[in-house]
Amino acid sequence: MDFTRRETLIGAFAICVVSAPLFAQGAVKAIIDEFAAGNAPQQGKIELEIPFTADNPNAVPVGIKIDSPMTSQSYCREVALIAEGNPRPLVSRFSFEPGLSVPQLSTRIRLADTQHVTLLAKMNDGSVFIARKEVTVTAGGCGG
């Protein structure tokens, strides 16, 4: 069967459009699996503060709070912030040391579109916690 150049390009474009969300889901799952290192993420101990609506998707405020004593026996080792709809979903990773008086931070992130934002926290004992919220983007995040 012979295809014209136009039919080939349309077919390739259709495959890309259909497979892009599946690729993104696979990338997010791979990030979570790598971060969790075989441990099942649980709810609790972490709080993700992010607005439900982002009027300026170029600078969405994010707050992270961790319920941990931050002693040498019990502390949060690392957190990862994932914007599931961004071209590069892993937005940032932060490491912590025991002795930190208040395990929290704030930052701003860029969101490409309406999407879920996920926070993962890994404790020193290997346990992993997860929090997830959907953010509605009301303007274009990539120069729109």
Residue frames relative to the residue before (quaternion, step in Angstrom):
aa qw qx qy qz dx dy dz
M 1.0000 0.0000 0.0000 0.0000 0.00 0.00 0.00
D 0.2345 -0.7822 0.5653 0.1167 3.58 -0.78 1.02
F 0.1700 -0.7700 0.6097 0.0806 3.55 -1.00 0.93
T 0.4380 -0.6552 0.5383 0.2984 3.52 -1.12 0.68
R 0.6717 -0.4827 0.3657 0.4267 3.54 -1.26 0.28
R 0.6441 0.5251 -0.3142 0.4590 3.57 0.98 -0.86
E 0.6649 0.4958 -0.3113 0.4638 3.63 0.87 -0.86
T 0.6374 0.5236 -0.3217 0.4648 3.58 1.04 -0.75
L 0.6715 0.4900 -0.2953 0.4709 3.60 0.92 -0.89
I 0.6459 0.5031 -0.3208 0.4762 3.60 0.97 -0.82
G 0.6540 0.5086 -0.3127 0.4645 3.59 0.95 -0.80
A 0.6557 0.5004 -0.3099 0.4730 3.59 0.95 -0.85
F 0.6384 0.5176 -0.3217 0.4702 3.59 1.00 -0.82
A 0.6531 0.5150 -0.3151 0.4570 3.60 0.92 -0.88
I 0.6379 0.5156 -0.3274 0.4691 3.59 0.97 -0.78
C 0.6520 0.5150 -0.3126 0.4604 3.59 0.96 -0.84
V 0.6656 0.5048 -0.3067 0.4561 3.58 0.91 -0.92
V 0.6898 0.4726 -0.2820 0.4705 3.58 0.92 -0.86
S 0.7548 0.4189 -0.2287 0.4501 3.60 0.87 -0.86
A 0.4993 0.6798 -0.4283 0.3243 3.65 1.15 -0.37
P 0.6869 0.4557 -0.3196 0.4673 3.66 0.78 -0.84
L 0.6321 0.5245 -0.3353 0.4614 3.59 1.05 -0.68
F 0.6328 0.5197 -0.3255 0.4728 3.59 1.04 -0.76
A 0.6512 0.5151 -0.3138 0.4606 3.58 0.96 -0.89
Q 0.6426 0.5091 -0.3237 0.4723 3.60 0.95 -0.84
G 0.6521 0.5110 -0.3094 0.4668 3.58 0.99 -0.80
A 0.6433 0.5177 -0.3201 0.4644 3.59 1.02 -0.78
V 0.6544 0.4997 -0.3132 0.4732 3.59 0.96 -0.85
K 0.6485 0.5087 -0.3190 0.4679 3.59 0.93 -0.86
A 0.6464 0.5146 -0.3216 0.4625 3.60 0.98 -0.78
I 0.6322 0.5188 -0.3309 0.4709 3.61 1.01 -0.78
I 0.6717 0.4909 -0.2978 0.4680 3.59 0.89 -0.94
D 0.6583 0.5131 -0.3104 0.4550 3.60 0.91 -0.88
E 0.6614 0.4970 -0.3081 0.4696 3.59 0.95 -0.86
F 0.6721 0.4976 -0.2971 0.4608 3.58 0.92 -0.89
A 0.7115 0.4695 -0.2575 0.4550 3.60 0.90 -0.94
A 0.1850 -0.8334 0.5025 0.1365 3.60 1.22 -0.42
G 0.7916 -0.3394 0.1601 0.4823 3.57 0.82 1.03
N 0.6162 0.5200 -0.3564 0.4721 3.61 1.23 -0.12
A 0.4333 -0.6920 0.5125 0.2658 3.57 -1.02 0.81
P 0.4184 -0.7062 0.5050 0.2668 3.63 -0.70 1.00
Q 0.1876 -0.7841 0.5879 0.0658 3.56 -1.01 0.94
Q 0.5058 -0.6050 0.5128 0.3394 3.56 -1.28 0.36
G 0.6715 0.5152 -0.3714 0.3817 3.57 -1.22 0.53
K 0.7986 0.3624 -0.2713 0.3966 3.52 -1.45 0.22
I 0.7724 0.2456 -0.1711 0.5602 3.63 1.15 -0.29
E 0.1525 -0.7753 0.6083 0.0758 3.53 -1.18 0.63
L 0.1776 -0.7652 0.6153 0.0667 3.53 -0.90 1.06
E 0.0872 -0.7919 0.6043 0.0121 3.56 -0.57 1.20
I 0.2399 0.7382 -0.5863 0.2317 3.53 -0.50 1.27
P 0.5076 -0.6596 0.4387 0.3387 3.64 -0.89 0.76
F 0.5342 -0.6265 0.4640 0.3268 3.55 -1.18 0.61
T 0.7681 0.2197 -0.1172 0.5900 3.57 1.20 -0.60
A 0.1721 -0.7805 0.5957 0.0798 3.57 -0.89 0.98
D 0.2161 -0.7896 0.5652 0.1021 3.57 -0.38 1.26
N 0.7540 0.1958 -0.1235 0.6148 3.56 1.18 -0.61
P 0.1712 -0.8420 0.5027 0.0953 3.61 0.10 1.23
N 0.5561 0.6058 -0.3960 0.4086 3.59 1.26 -0.08
A 0.7960 0.1163 -0.0512 0.5918 3.61 1.22 -0.38
V 0.0715 0.8119 -0.5695 0.1066 3.58 0.41 1.25
P 0.3601 -0.7497 0.5056 0.2295 3.62 -0.63 1.05
V 0.0609 -0.7814 0.6210 -0.0021 3.54 -1.02 0.92
G 0.0860 -0.7752 0.6244 0.0422 3.54 -0.98 0.92
I 0.1196 -0.7824 0.6102 0.0359 3.55 -1.02 0.87
K 0.0010 -0.7789 0.6265 -0.0280 3.54 -0.86 1.06
I 0.1393 -0.7938 0.5908 0.0375 3.55 -0.98 0.92
D 0.2911 -0.7435 0.5785 0.1666 3.56 -0.85 1.01
S 0.3665 0.6986 -0.5182 0.3301 3.55 0.03 1.36
P 0.4850 -0.6825 0.4568 0.3004 3.61 -0.97 0.79
M 0.2667 -0.8057 0.4846 0.2119 3.60 1.26 -0.38
T 0.3642 0.6808 -0.5340 0.3446 3.55 0.94 0.97
S 0.6654 -0.5003 0.3503 0.4292 3.59 -1.22 0.19
Q 0.6559 0.4962 -0.3107 0.4765 3.61 1.22 -0.38
S 0.8078 0.0678 -0.0001 0.5856 3.61 1.10 -0.62
Y 0.3036 0.7445 -0.5482 0.2303 3.56 -0.50 1.21
C 0.4984 -0.6024 0.5253 0.3358 3.53 -1.34 0.33
R 0.3167 -0.7804 0.5171 0.1525 3.54 -0.68 1.14
E 0.8172 -0.0832 0.1350 0.5541 3.58 0.86 -0.97
V 0.1187 -0.7557 0.6358 0.1029 3.56 -1.24 0.53
A 0.1390 -0.7588 0.6308 0.0836 3.55 -1.25 0.58
L 0.1911 -0.7688 0.6046 0.0832 3.55 -1.00 0.90
I 0.0718 -0.8168 0.5718 -0.0264 3.56 -0.70 1.16
A 0.1399 -0.7421 0.6513 0.0741 3.58 -0.91 0.99
E 0.3379 -0.8317 0.4065 0.1697 3.52 0.01 1.38
G 0.7325 0.4234 -0.2399 0.4760 3.62 1.13 -0.54
N 0.5138 0.6411 -0.4250 0.3800 3.58 1.24 0.03
P 0.6177 -0.5503 0.3960 0.3986 3.61 -1.14 0.49
R 0.7400 0.1658 -0.1209 0.6406 3.59 1.17 -0.64
P 0.2759 -0.8393 0.4415 0.1567 3.59 0.06 1.29
L 0.6580 0.4809 -0.3346 0.4731 3.64 0.99 -0.66
V 0.2166 -0.8161 0.5274 0.0942 3.56 -0.25 1.32
S 0.7898 -0.1912 0.1609 0.5602 3.58 0.85 -0.95
R 0.1571 -0.7251 0.6597 0.1202 3.51 -1.41 0.35
F 0.0869 -0.7834 0.6150 0.0224 3.54 -1.00 0.91
S 0.2240 -0.7625 0.5941 0.1242 3.57 -1.04 0.82
F 0.1762 -0.7751 0.6010 0.0839 3.54 -1.18 0.69
E 0.2796 -0.7276 0.6048 0.1633 3.53 -1.29 0.47
P 0.5497 -0.5778 0.4579 0.3929 3.60 -1.10 0.46
G 0.6932 0.4545 -0.3482 0.4378 3.54 -1.16 0.66
L 0.4850 0.6377 -0.4476 0.3972 3.59 1.24 -0.17
S 0.4258 -0.7510 0.4375 0.2515 3.59 -0.61 1.08
V 0.8010 0.0948 -0.0350 0.5901 3.61 0.93 -0.82
P 0.2024 -0.8116 0.5362 0.1133 3.61 -0.31 1.19
Q 0.4577 0.6364 -0.5030 0.3641 3.53 0.16 1.31
L 0.0185 -0.7842 0.6199 0.0218 3.54 -1.27 0.36
S 0.1585 -0.7570 0.6203 0.1305 3.51 -1.31 0.24
T 0.0216 0.7781 -0.6255 0.0532 3.52 -1.15 0.71
R 0.3265 -0.6887 0.5904 0.2656 3.55 -1.31 -0.17
I 0.1156 -0.7948 0.5942 0.0428 3.54 -1.02 0.83
R 0.4020 -0.6754 0.5631 0.2552 3.53 -1.33 0.33
L 0.1299 -0.7886 0.5985 0.0550 3.56 -0.93 0.93
A 0.4215 -0.7301 0.4870 0.2284 3.57 -0.84 0.99
D 0.7943 -0.0667 0.1168 0.5925 3.58 1.05 -0.77
T 0.6875 -0.4008 0.3611 0.4862 3.58 -1.29 -0.06
Q 0.2076 0.7905 -0.5353 0.2132 3.56 -0.74 1.06
H 0.5248 -0.5795 0.5072 0.3626 3.52 -1.38 0.02
V 0.1718 -0.7335 0.6484 0.1095 3.53 -1.15 0.77
T 0.1350 -0.8101 0.5702 0.0193 3.56 -0.80 1.07
L 0.1505 -0.7570 0.6313 0.0757 3.52 -1.09 0.84
L 0.0826 -0.7718 0.6299 0.0291 3.56 -0.96 0.95
A 0.0587 -0.7818 0.6200 0.0307 3.57 -1.05 0.75
K 0.1647 -0.7755 0.6053 0.0714 3.57 -0.91 0.99
M 0.2759 -0.7660 0.5636 0.1395 3.55 -0.77 1.10
N 0.6685 -0.5229 0.3464 0.3996 3.58 -1.24 0.34
D 0.6619 0.4889 -0.3170 0.4716 3.63 1.17 -0.41
G 0.6150 -0.5782 0.3303 0.4224 3.60 1.30 0.09
S 0.5168 0.6295 -0.4350 0.3838 3.62 1.18 -0.22
V 0.2054 -0.7788 0.5887 0.0694 3.54 -1.14 0.79
F 0.1344 -0.7836 0.6048 0.0460 3.54 -1.00 0.93
I 0.1659 -0.7973 0.5786 0.0454 3.53 -1.16 0.73
A 0.0007 -0.7435 0.6687 0.0099 3.55 -1.22 0.69
R 0.0422 -0.8147 0.5772 -0.0373 3.57 -0.94 0.88
K 0.0341 0.7877 -0.6137 0.0429 3.57 -0.98 0.90
E 0.3747 -0.7008 0.5588 0.2372 3.53 -1.20 0.65
V 0.1320 -0.7727 0.6190 0.0487 3.55 -1.02 0.89
T 0.2626 -0.7559 0.5852 0.1311 3.54 -0.85 1.07
V 0.2181 -0.7711 0.5898 0.1002 3.56 -0.71 1.12
T 0.2078 -0.8220 0.5231 0.0865 3.56 -0.69 1.12
A 0.7427 0.2373 -0.1822 0.5990 3.60 1.29 -0.01
G 0.6316 -0.5427 0.3889 0.3941 3.58 -1.23 0.33
G 0.3249 -0.7806 0.5071 0.1669 3.58 -0.81 0.99
C 0.7338 0.3648 -0.2289 0.5254 3.58 1.18 -0.23
G 0.7957 -0.3157 0.1410 0.4974 3.54 0.62 1.19
G 0.4977 0.6966 -0.4060 0.3196 3.59 1.25 0.27
